[in-house]
């Protein structure tokens, strides 16, 4: 049986008690309310579900249950996965559930979108969320985000982009007729609409790590 620690807050008439924490079965990792976890799906061919623990409780028979708020992957939403959805993107849904704590496989971290783009290394346990999702209607909050490039798509942190030194917009290399390899070799980039402006000042700074940074040029991550 999985280990639990005390930390009882309340006791109800049904014999249920709230627990402060739970030790994931087969590990020494503790999870508490507010932590994000990976949960075993019923279909073993699917990736683990991701959820945020809202509450941990034990019944009279010491069966531990967790109340969770589910994160959805883009392909699990009504609209499906789209081009700008990153591989590690999740939506925080309004879908709550109660599950056996034994289905928890491990802990993970769901970053804000901005913090995720600043990570130097993305681990298997790292995810990000920039939308809340209403499971019944398929609606998103916010319902609008900044778009970039000629294709007018939201930023996908998995995709390389280059910033024009003139208009400061960000572009996918393919959308401006370049390969990724060519884009990586660029020292400066000016889009076709700005290329006729002789007064564009060339930045002498290095490339920012991501366009979400407030930087002038080059390769990385956009943010508005």
FIVO-426661 format. One line per field, with one value per atom (N, C-alpha, C): residue number from 1; residue in one letter; x, y, z. Coordinates in steps of 0.05 Angstrom, whole numbers. Example, Ala and Ser with C-alpha at 12.3 -4.5 7.8 and 13.67 -1.06 7.14 Angstrom:
2
seq	1|1|1|2|2|2 $
type	A|A|A|S|S|S $
X	264|246|264|257|273|258 $
Y	-114|-90|-66|-45|-21|1 $
Z	156|156|156|142|143|157 $
END
This chain:
224
seq	1|1|1|2|2|2|3|3|3|4|4|4|5|5|5|6|6|6|7|7|7|8|8|8|9|9|9|10|10|10|11|11|11|12|12|12|13|13|13|14|14|14|15|15|15|16|16|16|17|17|17|18|18|18|19|19|19|20|20|20|21|21|21|22|22|22|23|23|23|24|24|24|25|25|25|26|26|26|27|27|27|28|28|28|29|29|29|30|30|30|31|31|31|32|32|32|33|33|33|34|34|34|35|35|35|36|36|36|37|37|37|38|38|38|39|39|39|40|40|40|41|41|41|42|42|42|43|43|43|44|44|44|45|45|45|46|46|46|47|47|47|48|48|48|49|49|49|50|50|50|51|51|51|52|52|52|53|53|53|54|54|54|55|55|55|56|56|56|57|57|57|58|58|58|59|59|59|60|60|60|61|61|61|62|62|62|63|63|63|64|64|64|65|65|65|66|66|66|67|67|67|68|68|68|69|69|69|70|70|70|71|71|71|72|72|72|73|73|73|74|74|74|75|75|75|76|76|76|77|77|77|78|78|78|79|79|79|80|80|80|81|81|81|82|82|82|83|83|83|84|84|84|85|85|85|86|86|86|87|87|87|88|88|88|89|89|89|90|90|90|91|91|91|92|92|92|93|93|93|94|94|94|95|95|95|96|96|96|97|97|97|98|98|98|99|99|99|100|100|100|101|101|101|102|102|102|103|103|103|104|104|104|105|105|105|106|106|106|107|107|107|108|108|108|109|109|109|110|110|110|111|111|111|112|112|112|113|113|113|114|114|114|115|115|115|116|116|116|117|117|117|118|118|118|119|119|119|120|120|120|121|121|121|122|122|122|123|123|123|124|124|124|125|125|125|126|126|126|127|127|127|128|128|128|129|129|129|130|130|130|131|131|131|132|132|132|133|133|133|134|134|134|135|135|135|136|136|136|137|137|137|138|138|138|139|139|139|140|140|140|141|141|141|142|142|142|143|143|143|144|144|144|145|145|145|146|146|146|147|147|147|148|148|148|149|149|149|150|150|150|151|151|151|152|152|152|153|153|153|154|154|154|155|155|155|156|156|156|157|157|157|158|158|158|159|159|159|160|160|160|161|161|161|162|162|162|163|163|163|164|164|164|165|165|165|166|166|166|167|167|167|168|168|168|169|169|169|170|170|170|171|171|171|172|172|172|173|173|173|174|174|174|175|175|175|176|176|176|177|177|177|178|178|178|179|179|179|180|180|180|181|181|181|182|182|182|183|183|183|184|184|184|185|185|185|186|186|186|187|187|187|188|188|188|189|189|189|190|190|190|191|191|191|192|192|192|193|193|193|194|194|194|195|195|195|196|196|196|197|197|197|198|198|198|199|199|199|200|200|200|201|201|201|202|202|202|203|203|203|204|204|204|205|205|205|206|206|206|207|207|207|208|208|208|209|209|209|210|210|210|211|211|211|212|212|212|213|213|213|214|214|214|215|215|215|216|216|216|217|217|217|218|218|218|219|219|219|220|220|220|221|221|221|222|222|222|223|223|223|224|224|224 $
type	X|X|X|X|X|X|X|X|X|X|X|X|X|X|X|X|X|X|X|X|X|X|X|X|X|X|X|X|X|X|X|X|X|X|X|X|X|X|X|X|X|X|X|X|X|X|X|X|X|X|X|X|X|X|X|X|X|X|X|X|X|X|X|X|X|X|X|X|X|X|X|X|X|X|X|X|X|X|X|X|X|X|X|X|X|X|X|X|X|X|X|X|X|X|X|X|X|X|X|X|X|X|X|X|X|X|X|X|X|X|X|X|X|X|X|X|X|X|X|X|X|X|X|X|X|X|X|X|X|X|X|X|X|X|X|X|X|X|X|X|X|X|X|X|X|X|X|X|X|X|X|X|X|X|X|X|X|X|X|X|X|X|X|X|X|X|X|X|X|X|X|X|X|X|X|X|X|X|X|X|X|X|X|X|X|X|X|X|X|X|X|X|X|X|X|X|X|X|X|X|X|X|X|X|X|X|X|X|X|X|X|X|X|X|X|X|X|X|X|X|X|X|X|X|X|X|X|X|X|X|X|X|X|X|X|X|X|X|X|X|X|X|X|X|X|X|X|X|X|X|X|X|X|X|X|X|X|X|X|X|X|X|X|X|X|X|X|X|X|X|X|X|X|X|X|X|X|X|X|X|X|X|X|X|X|X|X|X|X|X|X|X|X|X|X|X|X|X|X|X|X|X|X|X|X|X|X|X|X|X|X|X|X|X|X|X|X|X|X|X|X|X|X|X|X|X|X|X|X|X|X|X|X|X|X|X|X|X|X|X|X|X|X|X|X|X|X|X|X|X|X|X|X|X|X|X|X|X|X|X|X|X|X|X|X|X|X|X|X|X|X|X|X|X|X|X|X|X|X|X|X|X|X|X|X|X|X|X|X|X|X|X|X|X|X|X|X|X|X|X|X|X|X|X|X|X|X|X|X|X|X|X|X|X|X|X|X|X|X|X|X|X|X|X|X|X|X|X|X|X|X|X|X|X|X|X|X|X|X|X|X|X|X|X|X|X|X|X|X|X|X|X|X|X|X|X|X|X|X|X|X|X|X|X|X|X|X|X|X|X|X|X|X|X|X|X|X|X|X|X|X|X|X|X|X|X|X|X|X|X|X|X|X|X|X|X|X|X|X|X|X|X|X|X|X|X|X|X|X|X|X|X|X|X|X|X|X|X|X|X|X|X|X|X|X|X|X|X|X|X|X|X|X|X|X|X|X|X|X|X|X|X|X|X|X|X|X|X|X|X|X|X|X|X|X|X|X|X|X|X|X|X|X|X|X|X|X|X|X|X|X|X|X|X|X|X|X|X|X|X|X|X|X|X|X|X|X|X|X|X|X|X|X|X|X|X|X|X|X|X|X|X|X|X|X|X|X|X|X|X|X|X|X|X|X|X|X|X|X|X|X|X|X|X|X|X|X|X|X|X|X|X|X|X|X|X|X|X|X|X|X|X|X|X|X|X|X|X|X|X|X|X|X|X|X|X|X|X|X|X|X|X|X|X|X|X|X|X|X|X|X|X $
X	17|0|18|9|25|26|49|52|39|29|18|30|31|40|16|19|-4|-9|-16|-23|-53|-68|-97|-107|-125|-136|-164|-180|-208|-216|-238|-249|-279|-290|-318|-334|-360|-377|-374|-366|-363|-336|-320|-295|-272|-278|-258|-241|-216|-199|-181|-176|-158|-129|-113|-84|-68|-47|-29|-12|-5|12|8|20|19|45|56|80|74|83|77|87|70|76|101|119|144|166|161|181|182|200|201|192|177|168|141|141|116|101|75|59|39|33|15|-5|-26|-45|-30|-36|-23|-1|8|28|16|32|23|35|19|27|20|34|28|12|-10|-28|-32|-32|-32|-59|-58|-83|-94|-119|-131|-120|-115|-103|-73|-59|-30|-15|-29|-16|-15|-29|-30|-9|-1|17|2|17|3|-13|-35|-51|-36|-41|-29|-52|-48|-68|-55|-71|-62|-78|-65|-78|-92|-118|-133|-136|-137|-142|-134|-124|-117|-133|-146|-161|-160|-165|-164|-191|-201|-226|-221|-242|-240|-222|-220|-204|-176|-169|-142|-137|-159|-156|-152|-131|-125|-135|-150|-161|-150|-148|-140|-161|-169|-186|-167|-171|-153|-168|-153|-162|-145|-158|-144|-132|-108|-97|-104|-111|-116|-93|-85|-67|-83|-70|-86|-102|-92|-107|-131|-133|-155|-178|-172|-192|-210|-232|-251|-240|-222|-210|-187|-176|-153|-127|-106|-79|-76|-65|-60|-30|-23|5|21|8|23|24|11|13|39|53|79|75|97|96|90|98|95|72|55|33|10|-2|-25|-45|-71|-92|-103|-104|-116|-146|-159|-188|-205|-231|-250|-262|-248|-256|-242|-258|-249|-257|-241|-247|-235|-243|-231|-220|-194|-180|-166|-160|-143|-115|-104|-76|-56|-64|-46|-41|-58|-54|-33|-23|-2|24|36|61|85|82|104|96|115|110|119|108|117|114|123|121|107|86|72|79|96|106|86|89|76|90|76|88|114|114|137|161|156|178|188|170|178|198|192|210|237|240|266|282|271|286|309|332|356|354|343|340|312|298|271|272|264|264|238|238|215|191|198|177|167|178|170|148|127|105|99|82|73|44|33|4|1|-13|-20|-50|-65|-94|-109|-132|-151|-172|-182|-200|-226|-248|-275|-282|-281|-284|-311|-333|-359|-363|-352|-357|-333|-309|-286|-275|-284|-275|-249|-234|-208|-207|-191|-185|-154|-141|-154|-162|-181|-190|-174|-155|-138|-109|-90|-62|-47|-24|-8|-2|-2|6|30|45|70|72|92|99|78|84|65|41|46|24|5|13|-4|-13|7|2|14|1|13|40|56|83|83|98|103|132|137|165|182|170|186|198|188|196|216|237|256|243|248|239|261|260|279|265|278|265|276|259|267|277|300|311|296|279|264|237|219|192|190|211|212|193|180|163|180|169|183|172|190|183|194|178|188|206|229|247|233|217|204|185|174|155|169|195|211|232|227|244|271|274|299|296|318|318|326|321|329|359|374|403|412|400|407|401|378|370|389|399|418|444|451|476|474|449|445|457|469|477|457|443|423|400|376|354|336|328|309|288|263|242|239|225|222|209|191|177|195|215|233|260|265|292|298|278|284|290|288|293|323|337|366|373|354|360|358|353|351|378|377|402|407|431|439|446|434|441|467|484|509|508|485|482|479|484|481|452|447|419|408|383|370|363|361|355|326|308|281|267|248|233|215|212|196|213|239|256|252|257|254|280|283|307|302|323|320|319|331|335|332|336|349|333|347|334|322|298|288|258|248|220|205|184|170|152|148|127|118|92|80|64 $
Y	-24|0|25|45|70|83|95|108|136|143|170|182|208|221|232|237|249|277|296|322|324|311|311|338|349|375|372|356|353|324|318|291|293|279|282|259|260|239|213|214|190|176|187|175|185|203|214|235|236|256|268|293|308|303|297|293|316|322|344|336|310|301|271|262|234|226|203|193|175|183|167|139|120|92|84|70|61|82|105|127|139|159|175|203|207|234|241|264|273|292|290|309|322|347|362|376|387|403|426|431|451|440|416|403|392|391|379|351|333|305|292|270|252|229|223|202|181|156|133|132|131|129|101|97|70|56|72|61|63|41|42|52|54|65|95|108|137|148|174|186|191|195|199|225|225|249|268|294|314|327|330|342|359|377|393|383|375|365|388|385|404|396|370|360|330|322|294|284|261|252|221|211|183|175|151|142|124|112|96|71|63|39|47|72|83|83|83|87|117|124|152|161|182|194|222|230|258|271|295|312|328|326|338|357|375|392|384|374|363|385|379|393|377|390|377|382|362|366|377|391|403|382|358|338|328|333|325|346|370|391|388|403|401|411|430|441|425|407|390|406|392|404|421|445|463|469|481|485|500|519|535|522|499|486|471|477|464|436|420|392|390|409|408|427|435|453|439|451|440|463|455|475|468|487|483|483|460|458|463|465|467|440|419|391|381|377|366|337|322|294|283|260|246|220|215|192|178|152|139|150|155|166|146|120|100|104|120|124|146|159|179|165|173|161|178|204|221|250|267|296|309|332|348|377|394|423|435|450|465|494|504|531|551|576|596|596|606|607|623|646|663|649|637|623|599|585|562|570|593|601|610|614|623|599|575|551|546|542|535|506|489|461|453|440|430|401|394|366|351|325|310|318|329|336|365|379|407|410|425|431|461|471|499|502|524|529|559|566|594|599|578|580|564|575|559|549|526|513|504|510|501|475|453|427|424|435|431|447|471|488|490|482|484|513|530|557|561|582|587|615|617|642|644|665|686|675|689|679|692|710|721|723|718|721|734|744|758|738|748|731|744|728|737|726|737|727|733|726|729|711|688|669|676|697|707|685|670|649|656|647|650|636|644|633|604|587|559|558|554|554|532|513|492|501|523|533|556|555|577|600|625|648|669|687|708|735|755|781|801|815|836|860|871|894|920|919|943|944|926|927|913|898|883|859|853|829|804|781|756|739|723|707|679|660|633|633|620|620|611|590|580|600|618|638|661|663|684|671|646|634|625|618|608|581|567|542|549|530|535|538|522|524|551|562|589|610|607|626|627|603|602|616|619|632|662|672|701|717|740|759|782|787|808|798|807|800|824|829|850|838|841|829|844|832|844|872|876|902|924|916|936|938|920|918|943|958|982|1006|1004|1026|1027|1047|1049|1059|1068|1080|1060|1034|1014|1011|1013|1011|981|973|945|942|923|918|903|910|897|877|874|855|827|807|779|772|748|738|734|742|735|706|696|668|661|680|675|701|700|724|734|719|729|750|750|770|796|818|844|850|838|840|851|861|875|857|835|822|793|780|756|730|710|684|681|669|664|663|676|673|700|704|730|732|756|761|790|793|820|824 $
Z	0|0|0|-14|-15|12|17|43|43|65|69|94|95|119|133|160|174|162|177|167|163|180|178|186|169|175|186|173|182|180|193|192|189|169|163|175|174|185|170|144|128|133|151|157|139|121|104|119|112|125|104|107|88|96|76|80|70|84|75|51|50|28|23|1|-6|-19|-12|-24|-48|-72|-96|-93|-98|-94|-109|-95|-108|-109|-97|-98|-70|-67|-43|-48|-70|-77|-65|-52|-40|-59|-58|-73|-53|-58|-42|-59|-47|-62|-76|-101|-117|-135|-129|-146|-172|-193|-218|-220|-230|-230|-257|-262|-285|-275|-288|-279|-301|-292|-311|-325|-352|-368|-368|-373|-375|-400|-421|-445|-444|-441|-437|-462|-484|-508|-509|-490|-490|-470|-474|-455|-428|-406|-381|-382|-366|-364|-345|-348|-330|-315|-289|-272|-250|-239|-215|-192|-170|-147|-132|-127|-111|-82|-78|-51|-49|-26|-21|4|2|24|26|50|55|68|60|72|96|107|131|127|102|96|86|90|83|53|37|8|3|-10|-15|-42|-42|-67|-70|-95|-101|-118|-110|-127|-145|-171|-190|-210|-220|-242|-266|-287|-310|-328|-338|-361|-386|-407|-433|-452|-467|-489|-513|-531|-553|-568|-572|-588|-572|-546|-531|-530|-541|-541|-565|-565|-587|-613|-612|-637|-647|-630|-638|-638|-644|-645|-670|-667|-689|-692|-714|-720|-699|-685|-666|-638|-634|-608|-606|-584|-579|-569|-571|-563|-533|-517|-488|-478|-496|-489|-477|-456|-442|-438|-435|-429|-401|-383|-357|-360|-356|-361|-336|-341|-318|-311|-318|-314|-288|-268|-242|-239|-224|-221|-195|-187|-164|-173|-167|-176|-153|-156|-137|-138|-115|-114|-126|-127|-138|-168|-181|-210|-216|-194|-198|-205|-227|-235|-228|-226|-220|-219|-213|-212|-238|-244|-267|-260|-278|-274|-298|-293|-314|-311|-329|-328|-341|-334|-351|-378|-398|-425|-425|-412|-412|-398|-375|-361|-377|-390|-406|-428|-441|-463|-453|-427|-416|-406|-407|-398|-416|-404|-420|-430|-413|-421|-413|-431|-426|-420|-396|-388|-394|-390|-396|-378|-354|-335|-339|-358|-363|-383|-376|-394|-391|-408|-405|-411|-400|-405|-410|-431|-436|-440|-440|-443|-421|-412|-397|-417|-412|-431|-418|-431|-421|-436|-422|-435|-449|-438|-449|-475|-476|-500|-519|-510|-527|-527|-509|-508|-494|-501|-489|-476|-456|-443|-440|-451|-468|-495|-508|-534|-557|-550|-570|-560|-577|-570|-593|-588|-609|-631|-656|-679|-693|-708|-720|-748|-762|-788|-809|-834|-856|-852|-839|-835|-813|-798|-776|-757|-746|-727|-700|-678|-652|-650|-631|-629|-619|-632|-623|-614|-589|-579|-590|-604|-617|-643|-654|-680|-678|-694|-696|-711|-702|-716|-717|-737|-739|-737|-726|-722|-742|-755|-774|-758|-766|-752|-758|-779|-786|-771|-778|-767|-740|-733|-707|-706|-728|-728|-731|-723|-724|-747|-759|-783|-780|-791|-795|-819|-817|-840|-866|-865|-889|-901|-884|-894|-909|-905|-919|-937|-945|-965|-956|-931|-920|-907|-907|-891|-862|-844|-816|-814|-830|-829|-838|-859|-868|-847|-834|-814|-790|-783|-761|-766|-792|-799|-802|-800|-804|-782|-789|-769|-768|-790|-791|-809|-803|-821|-824|-849|-856|-874|-867|-884|-910|-929|-956|-955|-936|-935|-924|-909|-897|-912|-930|-943|-960|-968|-984|-967|-941|-923|-917|-928|-923|-896|-881|-855|-832|-838|-817|-803|-778|-762|-756|-760|-755|-725|-713|-685|-683|-665|-661|-638|-627|-605|-614|-596|-603|-604|-613|-615|-587|-582|-557|-556|-532|-529|-538|-536|-545|-551|-571|-578|-555|-534|-512|-497|-502|-489|-505|-491|-504|-519|-543|-558|-585|-598|-624|-647|-647|-673|-672|-685|-691|-685|-675|-672|-645|-643|-617|-614|-594|-586|-584|-599|-597|-574|-564|-544|-547|-544|-544|-519 $
END
